Amino acid sequence: MTAVNDVKIEISVVLGRSIMPIRHLLKMGRGAVIDLDANHESPVMIYANNTLIAKGEVVVSGSKVAVNITESMRDYQH
């Protein structure tokens, strides 16, 4: 079981996406705003090693930001 405890995975949480020309990205500075294809009620997508594993919602607790898992993609696998 200790070998499993040493396995590392990359977890990514995607709030939304945007497509823009690289020239706009290079011109952006501190405080720039990027419009996403989501709103504050949209679920976030949670990926493990680039595989969608769950959906969730952003939760703010004091000075901490976390993600509450609301739906597991495992539920849809056959």
N, C-alpha and C positions, 0 to 999 in steps of 0.2 A: 504494500500500500504506500510505502514511502516514495516509490518511484513516481506514482501518480501525483503526489504532492509537489514534486519538482517540475512538473510540466507547466510551461508558460504559454499563455494564449493572449492574443491582442484583442481587446474589447474596444469597439468603437460605437459611439452613440451619434446618430445623425439626426439633427434637428430639422433639416430641410436642405434643398439643393438650389443652385443657381447656375445659369450659364451666362458667361460674359466673355468678351474678347480679352486676351491677355494684356493688351495695352491699357484697358481700364483697371485691371488688377494691379498693374505696375504703378499706376498713378495714384492709387489709394494710399492714404496716410492714416495716422492715428485718428480714431474717432469716425472713420468712414463707416457707412452703413451698407450692408449687402442685403438686398431683398431676396428672401427665400420663397420657395413654392409652398410654404406652410404658414399656418397662423398659430396663435397661442393655444388653441384647442387641439391642434393636430398631434397625433401620437408621434413619439420619437422611435426610430428604428435602432435596434440593438444588434450589432454584428459581433461574432466571434470568429476571428481569422477570416474575415470577409464573407462569412455566411450568416444570413439573417436568422437569428435564433429567437427573437422576442420583440414585442412592441411595448412601449411604456409611456409614462408621463413625467415631465420635469417637476421636481418637488424642491422647494426652498425651505430650509429649516435653519433659522438664524443666519449665520454666515456661510453655511454649507449648501451646496447644490447637489442633488442626487436624482436618480431615476427610479421610479416605482414601476416594476414590471406589471403590466396589465394583461398581457396575452403572450403565451408561449407558442412559438411556431411548431414545437414538438407535438402540440395538440392536433396538427393538421397532417402529420406524417402517417403513412399507412404501413 
